[in-house]
Amino acid sequence: MFMKKINKTTRYNMITYAIVVIAYAIVMLLGAAGHISSLMEGLLVPLCIYVILAVSLNLVVGILGELSLGHAGFMCVGAFAGSFFSMCTKEAVPGGLRFLLALIIGAAAAALFGILIGIPVLRLKGDYLAIVTLAFGEIIKNLMNVLYIGRDEAGFHFSMKDTLALGLSPEGKAIINGPQGITGTPHDSNFTIGVLLILLTLFIILNLIHSRDGRAIMAIRDNRIAAESIGINVTTYKLMAFTLSASIAGIAGVLYAHNLSTLTALPKNFGYNMSIMILVFVVLGGIGNIRGSVISAVVLTLLPELLRGLSDYRMLIYAVVLIVMMLFNWSPKAVELRERYSLKRLFHLTTKE
Amino acid sequence: MKRFLSVAVASAMVAAALTGCGGNPSDNSAAPAEGTQNSEAPAADGAAEGGAASAEGGTFRVGGIGPVTGAAAVYGQAVKNAAQLAVDEINAAGGINGAQIEFNFQDDEHDAEKAVNAYNTLKDWDMQVLLGTVTSTPCTAVVEKTHEDNMFHLTPSGSAVESIQYDNAFRVCFSDPNQGTASAQYIGENGLAKKVAVIYNSSDVYSSGIYQTFAAEAGNQGLEIVSAEAFTADSNTDFSVQLQKAKDAGAELVFLPIYYTEASIILGQANKMGYEPTFFGCDGLDGILAVEDFDTSLAEGVMLLTPFAADADDELTQNFVKAYQDAFGDVPNQFAADAYDGIYAIKAAIEKAGVTPDMSASDICDALKVSMTEISIDGLTGLGMTWGADGEPNKEPKAVKITDGAYTAM
C-alpha cells in the first residue's frame, strides 16, 4: 500500500515534468519548421516567467497556506538585482556565465528580502503576511523609482534624489536611473533557459512537498497547534517555504529583466495588480495543485494575446472568461457536475487530504 | 487510463494553442508557404488571410502601438484616433502614389512586455511601417525589436532618449532632454526669472527626464534653482508643501515639467496661498484649459512650451481640430497632433523614397531611413519639420501663454 502510494506521486510528478518537456519539444519542432508566429515566439519567455511565478506562489498559498500579495515585489527585487549585476559586468564576464551569476544574485537578493519580511511576520497568526507583503510590494516599487546608482572610474555613486546628485564624472554612467530604471540590459533570456528554469522550479518544489520538510509545512497549514504539539518548529518551516518561494520569484524577475531591454518599476509590471494576477493563476489552477498552476499560467497569459482580434472587447472577454473559469473550478454545483462525470482525477491532488 | 486521458487533453490544449496562432512567417514573401500552412493548421485562417492581402499589392500596412486600456489610455486613444483620421484623409485623397494605407492599432496597456507582444502581432499581420509606441518605456523595449528586424519605426510621442537609439527609429515629438534644455534656454534668454523652483513627478520618466536636463542647463543660463521638490504618482493631490518651499525660497518662476492634471491642482493651491509666480511648463501642460471644474482664470499668465495648441488659428490646426471633433467628439491633444503629423511624415518619406507596397519591410526601412532625413513637412506641431539621422526632429519649440482663457502664441 505504502509503495503504491509513493509510486503514485512519483508518477504524478513525472507527468508534470513530461507536460513541460513535451510542450517544449512541440514548440521547438514547430519553430524549426517555421510555423511559429512572431507573437508566439515573443510570448515564449513571458510564459516561462509566469509559470515559474505561479508555481512558486503556489508553494506559499497552497502548501504553506499563507496568503502572499507581494509576489511581484520579490520579482522586482530579483529583476533589479540581476539586471544591475549584468549591467556592471557587461564587458567583463562572458554571456552565459554572466546570466547564470545574475540568476543566482537575483535569487539571493529576493531570498534576503523574503527572510527580512518573514522573520517578524511569520511568527504571527492570521492574515498579517497578506498585509505586510502587500505593503512590501508597493514599497519596493516606489523605492526603485527613487533609486539612482551610477558608476564612474572612482566607483559606485548612490543617491535617492536625482542623477545630478550622483556627482558622476563625465565618463560615468547612471545604471539605475530612478523612474527610468535600467536601460540596455543584455538580452540573455531565451525559451530553453526558461524551460530549464521551470523544470528546476518544479523539481525543487515537488521534491520539497514530498519530503519530510514538506510534510511538516503541510501539517502547519492543516493544523498549526497540532503541528506545534508534535515538535515542529512552525516559524522555521514557514520561513523556509516563504523564502524559497521568494527566491524563485527573484529568478523569474531576472528572466524578465533579461528579456526586455528596459526595466522600470511601474505599477503595471511590479505593482499590486501583477501580484494579484499571479494569485489568480494559482487560484484558477487549483490551490496546492502545482500542475494546475503551470497550465493556468500558460492559458491565462496566452488568452489576452489570442483575443487581440476582438480589439476593444479583448479585456472584457478576458474578465468574463476568468469569472466563468472560477465558477467552473470552485462553485459547488460545478464541482458536483464535474464529479458526476468523473473528471475528478484531473484535480485529485486538491481534494486529497 | 483516465490519467492518461487528462494528460492527452492537456497536451492537446497546449498544442492547439500553439498551432492556433502559429503559422504565418514574419516576412512578406509568405505566398508560397501559404498552401502548406493551411493544410497544417486550419485554425490559422486569420493570419493566412493577412498574407494573401499583402501579396496582391496596393496597400501599405502601417501598424500602431499604444495604450488604449489602463492608466495611460487617453494618450493611446488620441494617437489611435488621429492616426486613423490622417490615414482616412490620405486614402480619400488617393493614397500614397496611388497605394492605399491600411492602419492597424494594437493595445500595449502602457507595458513594455505587452508592447513587444503587440509588435509581434503586427509583424504577423505583415506590418511594413510602425507608428508607435505612444509612451516612452514600451517604446524603448520595442525599438530593440524593430532594430533587429530592420523595421521603419516612427514614434509620435515616445520622448525618452533611448526610445529611438537606433538608426531605424525617428520621433515626431521633442525628446525629454530637448524639452528641458529648451525650457531653460527660453527662460534664460527671455530673462523671465533668475530664481526658479521646480515641482516634478519623480515616479514619471517624462517628468524626471525633463527635470534632469533642465537642471543641467539652468546653470549655463544663469538660472538659480532655489527649490526642486518631487512628488510621486501616489501623492499627487496635495502640493502645498512643495509650493510653500518654493515661496519661502523666493522663486520668481515655478517650472512644472508635469502633466496638466497635477498642474491644475498646483495652480489652484498656489492661488489659495496667495503665491503668484510665473508658471512655466512643457507640452504636458497642454490640455489644462479643458480640465473639468477648473477655473481657467487661475491659469492666466501660465507659459508653456508646446508644439501644438488646439485653438491656434492657422488653417491646418483648425481643420484638424474640426475633423477630429466631428469624428470622435472631443478636442485633440498634443499626442493626437503628433500622430497626425507622424502619418503625414511617413507618407512624405514614402513618396520621397518611391517605395512600393510590394517591398519587404526591411527594404522599405532601408529606403525610408534615408528619405526621412531629406523630407520637410509642414505639420500641426511645427512648420518645416526636418529630421536628423539620429531620429530627432528639428522644429522650433513654440512657447504659448494663456491669456483670457486661451492659448496665445508668444
Chai-1 contact restraints between the chains, C-beta under 6 A:
chainA,res_idxA,chainB,res_idxB,connection_type,confidence,min_distance_angstrom,max_distance_angstrom,comment,restraint_id
A,I15,B,V7,contact,1.0,0.0,6.0,A-B,restraint_1
A,I19,B,A10,contact,1.0,0.0,6.0,A-B,restraint_2
A,I22,B,S11,contact,1.0,0.0,6.0,A-B,restraint_3
A,A23,B,V14,contact,1.0,0.0,6.0,A-B,restraint_4
A,I26,B,A15,contact,1.0,0.0,6.0,A-B,restraint_5
A,L30,B,G22,contact,1.0,0.0,6.0,A-B,restraint_6
A,G34,B,P25,contact,1.0,0.0,6.0,A-B,restraint_7
A,H35,B,G22,contact,1.0,0.0,6.0,A-B,restraint_8
A,H35,B,G23,contact,1.0,0.0,6.0,A-B,restraint_9
A,I36,B,G22,contact,1.0,0.0,6.0,A-B,restraint_10
A,S37,B,C21,contact,1.0,0.0,6.0,A-B,restraint_11
A,S37,B,G22,contact,1.0,0.0,6.0,A-B,restraint_12
A,S37,B,N24,contact,1.0,0.0,6.0,A-B,restraint_13
A,S37,B,D124,contact,1.0,0.0,6.0,A-B,restraint_14
A,S38,B,S26,contact,1.0,0.0,6.0,A-B,restraint_15
A,S38,B,N120,contact,1.0,0.0,6.0,A-B,restraint_16
A,S38,B,K123,contact,1.0,0.0,6.0,A-B,restraint_17
A,S38,B,D124,contact,1.0,0.0,6.0,A-B,restraint_18
A,L39,B,N120,contact,1.0,0.0,6.0,A-B,restraint_19
A,L39,B,T121,contact,1.0,0.0,6.0,A-B,restraint_20
A,L39,B,D124,contact,1.0,0.0,6.0,A-B,restraint_21
A,M40,B,C21,contact,1.0,0.0,6.0,A-B,restraint_22
A,M40,B,G22,contact,1.0,0.0,6.0,A-B,restraint_23
A,G42,B,V116,contact,1.0,0.0,6.0,A-B,restraint_24
A,G42,B,N117,contact,1.0,0.0,6.0,A-B,restraint_25
A,G42,B,N120,contact,1.0,0.0,6.0,A-B,restraint_26
A,P46,B,E113,contact,1.0,0.0,6.0,A-B,restraint_27
A,N145,B,S203,contact,1.0,0.0,6.0,A-B,restraint_28
A,V146,B,S202,contact,1.0,0.0,6.0,A-B,restraint_29
A,D162,B,Q212,contact,1.0,0.0,6.0,A-B,restraint_30
A,T163,B,Q212,contact,1.0,0.0,6.0,A-B,restraint_31
A,L164,B,A215,contact,1.0,0.0,6.0,A-B,restraint_32
A,G178,B,S208,contact,1.0,0.0,6.0,A-B,restraint_33
A,P179,B,S203,contact,1.0,0.0,6.0,A-B,restraint_34
A,P179,B,D204,contact,1.0,0.0,6.0,A-B,restraint_35
A,P179,B,V205,contact,1.0,0.0,6.0,A-B,restraint_36
A,P179,B,S208,contact,1.0,0.0,6.0,A-B,restraint_37
A,Q180,B,V205,contact,1.0,0.0,6.0,A-B,restraint_38
A,T183,B,E162,contact,1.0,0.0,6.0,A-B,restraint_39
A,L260,B,A112,contact,1.0,0.0,6.0,A-B,restraint_40
A,L260,B,A141,contact,1.0,0.0,6.0,A-B,restraint_41
A,S261,B,A141,contact,1.0,0.0,6.0,A-B,restraint_42
A,S261,B,E144,contact,1.0,0.0,6.0,A-B,restraint_43
A,T262,B,A112,contact,1.0,0.0,6.0,A-B,restraint_44
A,T262,B,T137,contact,1.0,0.0,6.0,A-B,restraint_45
A,T262,B,T140,contact,1.0,0.0,6.0,A-B,restraint_46
A,T262,B,A141,contact,1.0,0.0,6.0,A-B,restraint_47
A,T264,B,T137,contact,1.0,0.0,6.0,A-B,restraint_48
A,K268,B,D111,contact,1.0,0.0,6.0,A-B,restraint_49
A,N269,B,D111,contact,1.0,0.0,6.0,A-B,restraint_50
A,L302,B,A17,contact,1.0,0.0,6.0,A-B,restraint_51
A,E305,B,N117,contact,1.0,0.0,6.0,A-B,restraint_52
A,L306,B,C21,contact,1.0,0.0,6.0,A-B,restraint_53
A,R308,B,T121,contact,1.0,0.0,6.0,A-B,restraint_54
A,M315,B,T69,contact,1.0,0.0,6.0,A-B,restraint_55
A,R345,B,K2,contact,1.0,0.0,6.0,A-B,restraint_56
A,R345,B,R3,contact,1.0,0.0,6.0,A-B,restraint_57
A,L346,B,S6,contact,1.0,0.0,6.0,A-B,restraint_58
